[in-house]
């Protein structure tokens, strides 16, 4: 069960971080994009290790991707408004 929770939150975090990475790339901010890229790779690595060891962990990974992308976009939208 712990593997599924870790996988969900790793992908959730990866997708939020990826939103920030893409925004930095769009704004041509090389240093910021590099920083976000490192974090995306780190959390992505945790995910791959999780579902490589247990193929059922793909299900929480998919759920984490959907929720993480939604949350990342909501955070960016909120920051853009303020």
mmCIF file of the N, C-alpha and C atoms, coordinates in Angstrom:
data_MODEL
# 
_entry.id   MODEL 
# 
loop_
_atom_site.group_PDB 
_atom_site.id 
_atom_site.type_symbol 
_atom_site.label_atom_id 
_atom_site.label_alt_id 
_atom_site.label_comp_id 
_atom_site.label_asym_id 
_atom_site.label_entity_id 
_atom_site.label_seq_id 
_atom_site.pdbx_PDB_ins_code 
_atom_site.Cartn_x 
_atom_site.Cartn_y 
_atom_site.Cartn_z 
_atom_site.occupancy 
_atom_site.B_iso_or_equiv 
_atom_site.pdbx_formal_charge 
_atom_site.auth_seq_id 
_atom_site.auth_comp_id 
_atom_site.auth_asym_id 
_atom_site.auth_atom_id 
_atom_site.pdbx_PDB_model_num 
ATOM 1   N N  . UNK A 1 1  ? 0.819  -1.201 0.000   1.00 0.00 ? 1  UNK A N  1 
ATOM 2   C CA . UNK A 1 1  ? 0.000  0.000  0.000   1.00 0.00 ? 1  UNK A CA 1 
ATOM 3   C C  . UNK A 1 1  ? 0.863  1.267  0.000   1.00 0.00 ? 1  UNK A C  1 
ATOM 4   N N  . UNK A 1 2  ? 1.971  1.229  0.737   1.00 0.00 ? 2  UNK A N  1 
ATOM 5   C CA . UNK A 1 2  ? 2.863  2.386  0.800   1.00 0.00 ? 2  UNK A CA 1 
ATOM 6   C C  . UNK A 1 2  ? 3.434  2.714  -0.584  1.00 0.00 ? 2  UNK A C  1 
ATOM 7   N N  . UNK A 1 3  ? 3.738  1.693  -1.363  1.00 0.00 ? 3  UNK A N  1 
ATOM 8   C CA . UNK A 1 3  ? 4.250  1.904  -2.718  1.00 0.00 ? 3  UNK A CA 1 
ATOM 9   C C  . UNK A 1 3  ? 3.246  2.682  -3.560  1.00 0.00 ? 3  UNK A C  1 
ATOM 10  N N  . UNK A 1 4  ? 1.968  2.376  -3.426  1.00 0.00 ? 4  UNK A N  1 
ATOM 11  C CA . UNK A 1 4  ? 0.938  3.051  -4.208  1.00 0.00 ? 4  UNK A CA 1 
ATOM 12  C C  . UNK A 1 4  ? 0.807  4.512  -3.792  1.00 0.00 ? 4  UNK A C  1 
ATOM 13  N N  . UNK A 1 5  ? 0.913  4.770  -2.507  1.00 0.00 ? 5  UNK A N  1 
ATOM 14  C CA . UNK A 1 5  ? 0.826  6.147  -2.006  1.00 0.00 ? 5  UNK A CA 1 
ATOM 15  C C  . UNK A 1 5  ? 2.036  6.954  -2.481  1.00 0.00 ? 5  UNK A C  1 
ATOM 16  N N  . UNK A 1 6  ? 3.211  6.367  -2.364  1.00 0.00 ? 6  UNK A N  1 
ATOM 17  C CA . UNK A 1 6  ? 4.430  7.043  -2.822  1.00 0.00 ? 6  UNK A CA 1 
ATOM 18  C C  . UNK A 1 6  ? 4.358  7.315  -4.321  1.00 0.00 ? 6  UNK A C  1 
ATOM 19  N N  . UNK A 1 7  ? 3.895  6.345  -5.082  1.00 0.00 ? 7  UNK A N  1 
ATOM 20  C CA . UNK A 1 7  ? 3.785  6.507  -6.530  1.00 0.00 ? 7  UNK A CA 1 
ATOM 21  C C  . UNK A 1 7  ? 2.808  7.616  -6.884  1.00 0.00 ? 7  UNK A C  1 
ATOM 22  N N  . UNK A 1 8  ? 1.655  7.616  -6.244  1.00 0.00 ? 8  UNK A N  1 
ATOM 23  C CA . UNK A 1 8  ? 0.654  8.660  -6.502  1.00 0.00 ? 8  UNK A CA 1 
ATOM 24  C C  . UNK A 1 8  ? 1.254  10.041 -6.261  1.00 0.00 ? 8  UNK A C  1 
ATOM 25  N N  . UNK A 1 9  ? 1.868  10.236 -5.089  1.00 0.00 ? 9  UNK A N  1 
ATOM 26  C CA . UNK A 1 9  ? 2.390  11.559 -4.754  1.00 0.00 ? 9  UNK A CA 1 
ATOM 27  C C  . UNK A 1 9  ? 3.641  11.922 -5.550  1.00 0.00 ? 9  UNK A C  1 
ATOM 28  N N  . UNK A 1 10 ? 4.416  10.945 -5.966  1.00 0.00 ? 10 UNK A N  1 
ATOM 29  C CA . UNK A 1 10 ? 5.582  11.236 -6.805  1.00 0.00 ? 10 UNK A CA 1 
ATOM 30  C C  . UNK A 1 10 ? 5.134  11.754 -8.173  1.00 0.00 ? 10 UNK A C  1 
ATOM 31  N N  . UNK A 1 11 ? 4.133  11.113 -8.756  1.00 0.00 ? 11 UNK A N  1 
ATOM 32  C CA . UNK A 1 11 ? 3.633  11.579 -10.056 1.00 0.00 ? 11 UNK A CA 1 
ATOM 33  C C  . UNK A 1 11 ? 2.872  12.893 -9.890  1.00 0.00 ? 11 UNK A C  1 
ATOM 34  N N  . UNK A 1 12 ? 2.118  13.006 -8.825  1.00 0.00 ? 12 UNK A N  1 
ATOM 35  C CA . UNK A 1 12 ? 1.410  14.255 -8.509  1.00 0.00 ? 12 UNK A CA 1 
ATOM 36  C C  . UNK A 1 12 ? 2.415  15.409 -8.469  1.00 0.00 ? 12 UNK A C  1 
ATOM 37  N N  . UNK A 1 13 ? 3.511  15.227 -7.733  1.00 0.00 ? 13 UNK A N  1 
ATOM 38  C CA . UNK A 1 13 ? 4.550  16.261 -7.638  1.00 0.00 ? 13 UNK A CA 1 
ATOM 39  C C  . UNK A 1 13 ? 5.235  16.481 -8.980  1.00 0.00 ? 13 UNK A C  1 
ATOM 40  N N  . UNK A 1 14 ? 5.515  15.403 -9.696  1.00 0.00 ? 14 UNK A N  1 
ATOM 41  C CA . UNK A 1 14 ? 6.167  15.527 -11.000 1.00 0.00 ? 14 UNK A CA 1 
ATOM 42  C C  . UNK A 1 14 ? 5.352  16.404 -11.934 1.00 0.00 ? 14 UNK A C  1 
ATOM 43  N N  . UNK A 1 15 ? 4.048  16.199 -11.971 1.00 0.00 ? 15 UNK A N  1 
ATOM 44  C CA . UNK A 1 15 ? 3.221  16.973 -12.893 1.00 0.00 ? 15 UNK A CA 1 
ATOM 45  C C  . UNK A 1 15 ? 3.118  18.438 -12.480 1.00 0.00 ? 15 UNK A C  1 
ATOM 46  N N  . UNK A 1 16 ? 3.065  18.716 -11.194 1.00 0.00 ? 16 UNK A N  1 
ATOM 47  C CA . UNK A 1 16 ? 3.073  20.112 -10.744 1.00 0.00 ? 16 UNK A CA 1 
ATOM 48  C C  . UNK A 1 16 ? 4.401  20.766 -11.118 1.00 0.00 ? 16 UNK A C  1 
ATOM 49  N N  . UNK A 1 17 ? 5.492  20.075 -10.849 1.00 0.00 ? 17 UNK A N  1 
ATOM 50  C CA . UNK A 1 17 ? 6.811  20.613 -11.177 1.00 0.00 ? 17 UNK A CA 1 
ATOM 51  C C  . UNK A 1 17 ? 6.976  20.803 -12.678 1.00 0.00 ? 17 UNK A C  1 
ATOM 52  N N  . UNK A 1 18 ? 6.404  19.901 -13.445 1.00 0.00 ? 18 UNK A N  1 
ATOM 53  C CA . UNK A 1 18 ? 6.507  19.978 -14.904 1.00 0.00 ? 18 UNK A CA 1 
ATOM 54  C C  . UNK A 1 18 ? 5.806  21.226 -15.450 1.00 0.00 ? 18 UNK A C  1 
ATOM 55  N N  . UNK A 1 19 ? 4.703  21.615 -14.826 1.00 0.00 ? 19 UNK A N  1 
ATOM 56  C CA . UNK A 1 19 ? 4.017  22.850 -15.228 1.00 0.00 ? 19 UNK A CA 1 
ATOM 57  C C  . UNK A 1 19 ? 4.963  24.039 -15.057 1.00 0.00 ? 19 UNK A C  1 
ATOM 58  N N  . UNK A 1 20 ? 5.663  24.074 -13.931 1.00 0.00 ? 20 UNK A N  1 
ATOM 59  C CA . UNK A 1 20 ? 6.607  25.165 -13.686 1.00 0.00 ? 20 UNK A CA 1 
ATOM 60  C C  . UNK A 1 20 ? 7.808  25.093 -14.636 1.00 0.00 ? 20 UNK A C  1 
ATOM 61  N N  . UNK A 1 21 ? 8.258  23.885 -14.948 1.00 0.00 ? 21 UNK A N  1 
ATOM 62  C CA . UNK A 1 21 ? 9.342  23.703 -15.909 1.00 0.00 ? 21 UNK A CA 1 
ATOM 63  C C  . UNK A 1 21 ? 8.939  24.263 -17.275 1.00 0.00 ? 21 UNK A C  1 
ATOM 64  N N  . UNK A 1 22 ? 7.759  23.900 -17.737 1.00 0.00 ? 22 UNK A N  1 
ATOM 65  C CA . UNK A 1 22 ? 7.304  24.375 -19.040 1.00 0.00 ? 22 UNK A CA 1 
ATOM 66  C C  . UNK A 1 22 ? 7.150  25.890 -19.076 1.00 0.00 ? 22 UNK A C  1 
ATOM 67  N N  . UNK A 1 23 ? 6.689  26.467 -17.985 1.00 0.00 ? 23 UNK A N  1 
ATOM 68  C CA . UNK A 1 23 ? 6.549  27.925 -17.919 1.00 0.00 ? 23 UNK A CA 1 
ATOM 69  C C  . UNK A 1 23 ? 7.919  28.596 -17.986 1.00 0.00 ? 23 UNK A C  1 
ATOM 70  N N  . UNK A 1 24 ? 8.914  28.038 -17.301 1.00 0.00 ? 24 UNK A N  1 
ATOM 71  C CA . UNK A 1 24 ? 10.269 28.592 -17.354 1.00 0.00 ? 24 UNK A CA 1 
ATOM 72  C C  . UNK A 1 24 ? 10.852 28.480 -18.759 1.00 0.00 ? 24 UNK A C  1 
ATOM 73  N N  . UNK A 1 25 ? 10.597 27.375 -19.431 1.00 0.00 ? 25 UNK A N  1 
ATOM 74  C CA . UNK A 1 25 ? 11.066 27.207 -20.815 1.00 0.00 ? 25 UNK A CA 1 
ATOM 75  C C  . UNK A 1 25 ? 10.382 28.237 -21.717 1.00 0.00 ? 25 UNK A C  1 
ATOM 76  N N  . UNK A 1 26 ? 9.076  28.384 -21.539 1.00 0.00 ? 26 UNK A N  1 
ATOM 77  C CA . UNK A 1 26 ? 8.314  29.337 -22.344 1.00 0.00 ? 26 UNK A CA 1 
ATOM 78  C C  . UNK A 1 26 ? 8.841  30.761 -22.159 1.00 0.00 ? 26 UNK A C  1 
ATOM 79  N N  . UNK A 1 27 ? 9.235  31.091 -20.934 1.00 0.00 ? 27 UNK A N  1 
ATOM 80  C CA . UNK A 1 27 ? 9.741  32.430 -20.630 1.00 0.00 ? 27 UNK A CA 1 
ATOM 81  C C  . UNK A 1 27 ? 11.239 32.565 -20.902 1.00 0.00 ? 27 UNK A C  1 
ATOM 82  N N  . UNK A 1 28 ? 11.851 31.544 -21.478 1.00 0.00 ? 28 UNK A N  1 
ATOM 83  C CA . UNK A 1 28 ? 13.273 31.541 -21.824 1.00 0.00 ? 28 UNK A CA 1 
ATOM 84  C C  . UNK A 1 28 ? 14.161 31.783 -20.601 1.00 0.00 ? 28 UNK A C  1 
ATOM 85  N N  . UNK A 1 29 ? 13.814 31.150 -19.478 1.00 0.00 ? 29 UNK A N  1 
ATOM 86  C CA . UNK A 1 29 ? 14.570 31.261 -18.228 1.00 0.00 ? 29 UNK A CA 1 
ATOM 87  C C  . UNK A 1 29 ? 15.381 29.985 -18.034 1.00 0.00 ? 29 UNK A C  1 
ATOM 88  N N  . UNK A 1 30 ? 16.602 29.997 -18.553 1.00 0.00 ? 30 UNK A N  1 
ATOM 89  C CA . UNK A 1 30 ? 17.432 28.793 -18.581 1.00 0.00 ? 30 UNK A CA 1 
ATOM 90  C C  . UNK A 1 30 ? 17.732 28.232 -17.198 1.00 0.00 ? 30 UNK A C  1 
ATOM 91  N N  . UNK A 1 31 ? 18.114 29.086 -16.263 1.00 0.00 ? 31 UNK A N  1 
ATOM 92  C CA . UNK A 1 31 ? 18.473 28.609 -14.921 1.00 0.00 ? 31 UNK A CA 1 
ATOM 93  C C  . UNK A 1 31 ? 17.255 28.034 -14.217 1.00 0.00 ? 31 UNK A C  1 
ATOM 94  N N  . UNK A 1 32 ? 16.133 28.736 -14.277 1.00 0.00 ? 32 UNK A N  1 
ATOM 95  C CA . UNK A 1 32 ? 14.909 28.223 -13.655 1.00 0.00 ? 32 UNK A CA 1 
ATOM 96  C C  . UNK A 1 32 ? 14.464 26.911 -14.296 1.00 0.00 ? 32 UNK A C  1 
ATOM 97  N N  . UNK A 1 33 ? 14.534 26.840 -15.612 1.00 0.00 ? 33 UNK A N  1 
ATOM 98  C CA . UNK A 1 33 ? 14.146 25.612 -16.309 1.00 0.00 ? 33 UNK A CA 1 
ATOM 99  C C  . UNK A 1 33 ? 15.041 24.449 -15.897 1.00 0.00 ? 33 UNK A C  1 
ATOM 100 N N  . UNK A 1 34 ? 16.331 24.718 -15.738 1.00 0.00 ? 34 UNK A N  1 
ATOM 101 C CA . UNK A 1 34 ? 17.262 23.670 -15.302 1.00 0.00 ? 34 UNK A CA 1 
ATOM 102 C C  . UNK A 1 34 ? 16.917 23.174 -13.907 1.00 0.00 ? 34 UNK A C  1 
ATOM 103 N N  . UNK A 1 35 ? 16.610 24.101 -13.005 1.00 0.00 ? 35 UNK A N  1 
ATOM 104 C CA . UNK A 1 35 ? 16.234 23.743 -11.635 1.00 0.00 ? 35 UNK A CA 1 
ATOM 105 C C  . UNK A 1 35 ? 14.984 22.866 -11.625 1.00 0.00 ? 35 UNK A C  1 
ATOM 106 N N  . UNK A 1 36 ? 13.938 23.305 -12.346 1.00 0.00 ? 36 UNK A N  1 
ATOM 107 C CA . UNK A 1 36 ? 12.701 22.526 -12.394 1.00 0.00 ? 36 UNK A CA 1 
ATOM 108 C C  . UNK A 1 36 ? 12.928 21.174 -13.052 1.00 0.00 ? 36 UNK A C  1 
ATOM 109 N N  . UNK A 1 37 ? 13.804 21.127 -14.045 1.00 0.00 ? 37 UNK A N  1 
ATOM 110 C CA . UNK A 1 37 ? 14.109 19.871 -14.733 1.00 0.00 ? 37 UNK A CA 1 
ATOM 111 C C  . UNK A 1 37 ? 14.726 18.843 -13.792 1.00 0.00 ? 37 UNK A C  1 
ATOM 112 N N  . UNK A 1 38 ? 15.601 19.298 -12.920 1.00 0.00 ? 38 UNK A N  1 
ATOM 113 C CA . UNK A 1 38 ? 16.215 18.394 -11.939 1.00 0.00 ? 38 UNK A CA 1 
ATOM 114 C C  . UNK A 1 38 ? 15.149 17.795 -11.021 1.00 0.00 ? 38 UNK A C  1 
ATOM 115 N N  . UNK A 1 39 ? 14.236 18.632 -10.553 1.00 0.00 ? 39 UNK A N  1 
ATOM 116 C CA . UNK A 1 39 ? 13.182 18.141 -9.664  1.00 0.00 ? 39 UNK A CA 1 
ATOM 117 C C  . UNK A 1 39 ? 12.221 17.193 -10.385 1.00 0.00 ? 39 UNK A C  1 
ATOM 118 N N  . UNK A 1 40 ? 11.898 17.509 -11.632 1.00 0.00 ? 40 UNK A N  1 
ATOM 119 C CA . UNK A 1 40 ? 11.031 16.626 -12.427 1.00 0.00 ? 40 UNK A CA 1 
ATOM 120 C C  . UNK A 1 40 ? 11.696 15.261 -12.599 1.00 0.00 ? 40 UNK A C  1 
ATOM 121 N N  . UNK A 1 41 ? 12.985 15.271 -12.910 1.00 0.00 ? 41 UNK A N  1 
ATOM 122 C CA . UNK A 1 41 ? 13.710 14.010 -13.101 1.00 0.00 ? 41 UNK A CA 1 
ATOM 123 C C  . UNK A 1 41 ? 13.778 13.211 -11.809 1.00 0.00 ? 41 UNK A C  1 
ATOM 124 N N  . UNK A 1 42 ? 14.017 13.884 -10.696 1.00 0.00 ? 42 UNK A N  1 
ATOM 125 C CA . UNK A 1 42 ? 14.085 13.203 -9.393  1.00 0.00 ? 42 UNK A CA 1 
ATOM 126 C C  . UNK A 1 42 ? 12.763 12.525 -9.053  1.00 0.00 ? 42 UNK A C  1 
ATOM 127 N N  . UNK A 1 43 ? 11.672 13.263 -9.137  1.00 0.00 ? 43 UNK A N  1 
ATOM 128 C CA . UNK A 1 43 ? 10.378 12.670 -8.793  1.00 0.00 ? 43 UNK A CA 1 
ATOM 129 C C  . UNK A 1 43 ? 9.958  11.618 -9.821  1.00 0.00 ? 43 UNK A C  1 
ATOM 130 N N  . UNK A 1 44 ? 10.334 11.832 -11.075 1.00 0.00 ? 44 UNK A N  1 
ATOM 131 C CA . UNK A 1 44 ? 10.047 10.830 -12.103 1.00 0.00 ? 44 UNK A CA 1 
ATOM 132 C C  . UNK A 1 44 ? 10.787 9.531  -11.859 1.00 0.00 ? 44 UNK A C  1 
ATOM 133 N N  . UNK A 1 45 ? 12.000 9.636  -11.364 1.00 0.00 ? 45 UNK A N  1 
ATOM 134 C CA . UNK A 1 45 ? 12.789 8.444  -11.053 1.00 0.00 ? 45 UNK A CA 1 
ATOM 135 C C  . UNK A 1 45 ? 12.135 7.624  -9.948  1.00 0.00 ? 45 UNK A C  1 
ATOM 136 N N  . UNK A 1 46 ? 11.636 8.301  -8.940  1.00 0.00 ? 46 UNK A N  1 
ATOM 137 C CA . UNK A 1 46 ? 10.926 7.597  -7.853  1.00 0.00 ? 46 UNK A CA 1 
ATOM 138 C C  . UNK A 1 46 ? 9.743  6.835  -8.424  1.00 0.00 ? 46 UNK A C  1 
ATOM 139 N N  . UNK A 1 47 ? 9.030  7.462  -9.340  1.00 0.00 ? 47 UNK A N  1 
ATOM 140 C CA . UNK A 1 47 ? 7.871  6.838  -9.962  1.00 0.00 ? 47 UNK A CA 1 
ATOM 141 C C  . UNK A 1 47 ? 8.256  5.580  -10.744 1.00 0.00 ? 47 UNK A C  1 
ATOM 142 N N  . UNK A 1 48 ? 9.267  5.700  -11.573 1.00 0.00 ? 48 UNK A N  1 
ATOM 143 C CA . UNK A 1 48 ? 9.680  4.563  -12.406 1.00 0.00 ? 48 UNK A CA 1 
ATOM 144 C C  . UNK A 1 48 ? 10.123 3.392  -11.534 1.00 0.00 ? 48 UNK A C  1 
ATOM 145 N N  . UNK A 1 49 ? 10.870 3.671  -10.491 1.00 0.00 ? 49 UNK A N  1 
ATOM 146 C CA . UNK A 1 49 ? 11.299 2.603  -9.579  1.00 0.00 ? 49 UNK A CA 1 
ATOM 147 C C  . UNK A 1 49 ? 10.079 1.928  -8.956  1.00 0.00 ? 49 UNK A C  1 
ATOM 148 N N  . UNK A 1 50 ? 9.091  2.724  -8.571  1.00 0.00 ? 50 UNK A N  1 
ATOM 149 C CA . UNK A 1 50 ? 7.892  2.178  -7.931  1.00 0.00 ? 50 UNK A CA 1 
ATOM 150 C C  . UNK A 1 50 ? 7.138  1.233  -8.841  1.00 0.00 ? 50 UNK A C  1 
ATOM 151 N N  . UNK A 1 51 ? 6.829  1.663  -10.061 1.00 0.00 ? 51 UNK A N  1 
ATOM 152 C CA . UNK A 1 51 ? 6.011  0.778  -10.898 1.00 0.00 ? 51 UNK A CA 1 
ATOM 153 C C  . UNK A 1 51 ? 6.817  -0.258 -11.656 1.00 0.00 ? 51 UNK A C  1 
ATOM 154 N N  . UNK A 1 52 ? 8.134  -0.171 -11.598 1.00 0.00 ? 52 UNK A N  1 
ATOM 155 C CA . UNK A 1 52 ? 8.947  -1.254 -12.138 1.00 0.00 ? 52 UNK A CA 1 
ATOM 156 C C  . UNK A 1 52 ? 8.917  -2.450 -11.195 1.00 0.00 ? 52 UNK A C  1 
ATOM 157 N N  . UNK A 1 53 ? 8.903  -2.151 -9.901  1.00 0.00 ? 53 UNK A N  1 
ATOM 158 C CA . UNK A 1 53 ? 8.860  -3.206 -8.891  1.00 0.00 ? 53 UNK A CA 1 
ATOM 159 C C  . UNK A 1 53 ? 7.460  -3.796 -8.728  1.00 0.00 ? 53 UNK A C  1 
ATOM 160 N N  . UNK A 1 54 ? 6.430  -2.984 -8.960  1.00 0.00 ? 54 UNK A N  1 
ATOM 161 C CA . UNK A 1 54 ? 5.047  -3.435 -8.803  1.00 0.00 ? 54 UNK A CA 1 
ATOM 162 C C  . UNK A 1 54 ? 4.209  -2.810 -9.915  1.00 0.00 ? 54 UNK A C  1 
ATOM 163 N N  . UNK A 1 55 ? 3.851  -3.623 -10.909 1.00 0.00 ? 55 UNK A N  1 
ATOM 164 C CA . UNK A 1 55 ? 3.142  -3.100 -12.077 1.00 0.00 ? 55 UNK A CA 1 
ATOM 165 C C  . UNK A 1 55 ? 1.777  -2.510 -11.739 1.00 0.00 ? 55 UNK A C  1 
ATOM 166 N N  . UNK A 1 56 ? 1.192  -2.905 -10.642 1.00 0.00 ? 56 UNK A N  1 
ATOM 167 C CA . UNK A 1 56 ? -0.092 -2.329 -10.233 1.00 0.00 ? 56 UNK A CA 1 
ATOM 168 C C  . UNK A 1 56 ? 0.056  -0.869 -9.815  1.00 0.00 ? 56 UNK A C  1 
ATOM 169 N N  . UNK A 1 57 ? 1.275  -0.446 -9.550  1.00 0.00 ? 57 UNK A N  1 
ATOM 170 C CA . UNK A 1 57 ? 1.518  0.950  -9.154  1.00 0.00 ? 57 UNK A CA 1 
ATOM 171 C C  . UNK A 1 57 ? 1.290  1.917  -10.321 1.00 0.00 ? 57 UNK A C  1 
ATOM 172 N N  . UNK A 1 58 ? 1.098  1.394  -11.520 1.00 0.00 ? 58 UNK A N  1 
ATOM 173 C CA . UNK A 1 58 ? 0.786  2.256  -12.658 1.00 0.00 ? 58 UNK A CA 1 
ATOM 174 C C  . UNK A 1 58 ? -0.566 2.939  -12.448 1.00 0.00 ? 58 UNK A C  1 
ATOM 175 N N  . UNK A 1 59 ? -1.484 2.264  -11.794 1.00 0.00 ? 59 UNK A N  1 
ATOM 176 C CA . UNK A 1 59 ? -2.818 2.845  -11.575 1.00 0.00 ? 59 UNK A CA 1 
ATOM 177 C C  . UNK A 1 59 ? -2.738 4.107  -10.714 1.00 0.00 ? 59 UNK A C  1 
ATOM 178 N N  . UNK A 1 60 ? -2.091 4.076  -9.536  1.00 0.00 ? 60 UNK A N  1 
ATOM 179 C CA . UNK A 1 60 ? -1.970 5.336  -8.794  1.00 0.00 ? 60 UNK A CA 1 
ATOM 180 C C  . UNK A 1 60 ? -1.105 6.364  -9.530  1.00 0.00 ? 60 UNK A C  1 
ATOM 181 N N  . UNK A 1 61 ? -0.175 5.903  -10.372 1.00 0.00 ? 61 UNK A N  1 
ATOM 182 C CA . UNK A 1 61 ? 0.629  6.831  -11.165 1.00 0.00 ? 61 UNK A CA 1 
ATOM 183 C C  . UNK A 1 61 ? -0.266 7.617  -12.134 1.00 0.00 ? 61 UNK A C  1 
ATOM 184 N N  . UNK A 1 62 ? -1.185 6.920  -12.782 1.00 0.00 ? 62 UNK A N  1 
ATOM 185 C CA . UNK A 1 62 ? -2.099 7.588  -13.704 1.00 0.00 ? 62 UNK A CA 1 
ATOM 186 C C  . UNK A 1 62 ? -3.016 8.566  -12.976 1.00 0.00 ? 62 UNK A C  1 
ATOM 187 N N  . UNK A 1 63 ? -3.501 8.154  -11.818 1.00 0.00 ? 63 UNK A N  1 
ATOM 188 C CA . UNK A 1 63 ? -4.341 9.049  -11.020 1.00 0.00 ? 63 UNK A CA 1 
ATOM 189 C C  . UNK A 1 63 ? -3.549 10.266 -10.552 1.00 0.00 ? 63 UNK A C  1 
ATOM 190 N N  . UNK A 1 64 ? -2.315 10.034 -10.125 1.00 0.00 ? 64 UNK A N  1 
ATOM 191 C CA . UNK A 1 64 ? -1.455 11.135 -9.702  1.00 0.00 ? 64 UNK A CA 1 
ATOM 192 C C  . UNK A 1 64 ? -1.180 12.098 -10.842 1.00 0.00 ? 64 UNK A C  1 
ATOM 193 N N  . UNK A 1 65 ? -1.037 11.584 -12.057 1.00 0.00 ? 65 UNK A N  1 
ATOM 194 C CA . UNK A 1 65 ? -0.802 12.434 -13.221 1.00 0.00 ? 65 UNK A CA 1 
ATOM 195 C C  . UNK A 1 65 ? -1.999 13.349 -13.479 1.00 0.00 ? 65 UNK A C  1 
ATOM 196 N N  . UNK A 1 66 ? -3.190 12.787 -13.426 1.00 0.00 ? 66 UNK A N  1 
ATOM 197 C CA . UNK A 1 66 ? -4.389 13.587 -13.682 1.00 0.00 ? 66 UNK A CA 1 
ATOM 198 C C  . UNK A 1 66 ? -4.568 14.667 -12.615 1.00 0.00 ? 66 UNK A C  1 
ATOM 199 N N  . UNK A 1 67 ? -4.464 14.276 -11.357 1.00 0.00 ? 67 UNK A N  1 
ATOM 200 C CA . UNK A 1 67 ? -4.672 15.224 -10.262 1.00 0.00 ? 67 UNK A CA 1 
ATOM 201 C C  . UNK A 1 67 ? -3.525 16.240 -10.203 1.00 0.00 ? 67 UNK A C  1 
ATOM 202 N N  . UNK A 1 68 ? -2.306 15.790 -10.436 1.00 0.00 ? 68 UNK A N  1 
ATOM 203 C CA . UNK A 1 68 ? -1.148 16.680 -10.394 1.00 0.00 ? 68 UNK A CA 1 
ATOM 204 C C  . UNK A 1 68 ? -1.176 17.727 -11.486 1.00 0.00 ? 68 UNK A C  1 
ATOM 205 N N  . UNK A 1 69 ? -1.546 17.342 -12.687 1.00 0.00 ? 69 UNK A N  1 
ATOM 206 C CA . UNK A 1 69 ? -1.630 18.313 -13.779 1.00 0.00 ? 69 UNK A CA 1 
ATOM 207 C C  . UNK A 1 69 ? -2.719 19.333 -13.500 1.00 0.00 ? 69 UNK A C  1 
ATOM 208 N N  . UNK A 1 70 ? -3.853 18.859 -13.028 1.00 0.00 ? 70 UNK A N  1 
ATOM 209 C CA . UNK A 1 70 ? -4.951 19.772 -12.690 1.00 0.00 ? 70 UNK A CA 1 
ATOM 210 C C  . UNK A 1 70 ? -4.513 20.753 -11.605 1.00 0.00 ? 70 UNK A C  1 
ATOM 211 N N  . UNK A 1 71 ? -3.870 20.233 -10.559 1.00 0.00 ? 71 UNK A N  1 
ATOM 212 C CA . UNK A 1 71 ? -3.417 21.087 -9.455  1.00 0.00 ? 71 UNK A CA 1 
ATOM 213 C C  . UNK A 1 71 ? -2.344 22.070 -9.927  1.00 0.00 ? 71 UNK A C  1 
ATOM 214 N N  . UNK A 1 72 ? -1.420 21.606 -10.742 1.00 0.00 ? 72 UNK A N  1 
ATOM 215 C CA . UNK A 1 72 ? -0.367 22.486 -11.254 1.00 0.00 ? 72 UNK A CA 1 
ATOM 216 C C  . UNK A 1 72 ? -0.931 23.629 -12.079 1.00 0.00 ? 72 UNK A C  1 
ATOM 217 N N  . UNK A 1 73 ? -1.891 23.316 -12.929 1.00 0.00 ? 73 UNK A N  1 
ATOM 218 C CA . UNK A 1 73 ? -2.519 24.360 -13.734 1.00 0.00 ? 73 UNK A CA 1 
ATOM 219 C C  . UNK A 1 73 ? -3.306 25.334 -12.867 1.00 0.00 ? 73 UNK A C  1 
ATOM 220 N N  . UNK A 1 74 ? -3.986 24.813 -11.852 1.00 0.00 ? 74 UNK A N  1 
ATOM 221 C CA . UNK A 1 74 ? -4.743 25.679 -10.942 1.00 0.00 ? 74 UNK A CA 1 
ATOM 222 C C  . UNK A 1 74 ? -3.800 26.609 -10.179 1.00 0.00 ? 74 UNK A C  1 
ATOM 223 N N  . UNK A 1 75 ? -2.664 26.092 -9.734  1.00 0.00 ? 75 UNK A N  1 
ATOM 224 C CA . UNK A 1 75 ? -1.682 26.929 -9.030  1.00 0.00 ? 75 UNK A CA 1 
ATOM 225 C C  . UNK A 1 75 ? -1.132 28.018 -9.943  1.00 0.00 ? 75 UNK A C  1 
ATOM 226 N N  . UNK A 1 76 ? -0.792 27.672 -11.162 1.00 0.00 ? 76 UNK A N  1 
ATOM 227 C CA . UNK A 1 76 ? -0.270 28.654 -12.122 1.00 0.00 ? 76 UNK A CA 1 
ATOM 228 C C  . UNK A 1 76 ? -1.320 29.712 -12.434 1.00 0.00 ? 76 UNK A C  1 
ATOM 229 N N  . UNK A 1 77 ? -2.551 29.285 -12.620 1.00 0.00 ? 77 UNK A N  1 
ATOM 230 C CA . UNK A 1 77 ? -3.630 30.231 -12.908 1.00 0.00 ? 77 UNK A CA 1 
ATOM 231 C C  . UNK A 1 77 ? -3.802 31.196 -11.741 1.00 0.00 ? 77 UNK A C  1 
ATOM 232 N N  . UNK A 1 78 ? -3.781 30.661 -10.528 1.00 0.00 ? 78 UNK A N  1 
ATOM 233 C CA . UNK A 1 78 ? -3.948 31.487 -9.330  1.00 0.00 ? 78 UNK A CA 1 
ATOM 234 C C  . UNK A 1 78 ? -2.802 32.478 -9.203  1.00 0.00 ? 78 UNK A C  1 
ATOM 235 N N  . UNK A 1 79 ? -1.568 32.050 -9.476  1.00 0.00 ? 79 UNK A N  1 
ATOM 236 C CA . UNK A 1 79 ? -0.421 32.956 -9.394  1.00 0.00 ? 79 UNK A CA 1 
ATOM 237 C C  . UNK A 1 79 ? -0.462 34.014 -10.484 1.00 0.00 ? 79 UNK A C  1 
ATOM 238 N N  . UNK A 1 80 ? -1.003 33.652 -11.627 1.00 0.00 ? 80 UNK A N  1 
ATOM 239 C CA . UNK A 1 80 ? -1.097 34.596 -12.737 1.00 0.00 ? 80 UNK A CA 1 
ATOM 240 C C  . UNK A 1 80 ? -2.110 35.709 -12.421 1.00 0.00 ? 80 UNK A C  1 
ATOM 241 N N  . UNK A 1 81 ? -3.171 35.355 -11.707 1.00 0.00 ? 81 UNK A N  1 
ATOM 242 C CA . UNK A 1 81 ? -4.211 36.319 -11.368 1.00 0.00 ? 81 UNK A CA 1 
ATOM 243 C C  . UNK A 1 81 ? -3.731 37.303 -10.306 1.00 0.00 ? 81 UNK A C  1 
ATOM 244 N N  . UNK A 1 82 ? -2.979 36.810 -9.343  1.00 0.00 ? 82 UNK A N  1 
ATOM 245 C CA . UNK A 1 82 ? -2.546 37.663 -8.214  1.00 0.00 ? 82 UNK A CA 1 
ATOM 246 C C  . UNK A 1 82 ? -1.509 38.652 -8.598  1.00 0.00 ? 82 UNK A C  1 
# 
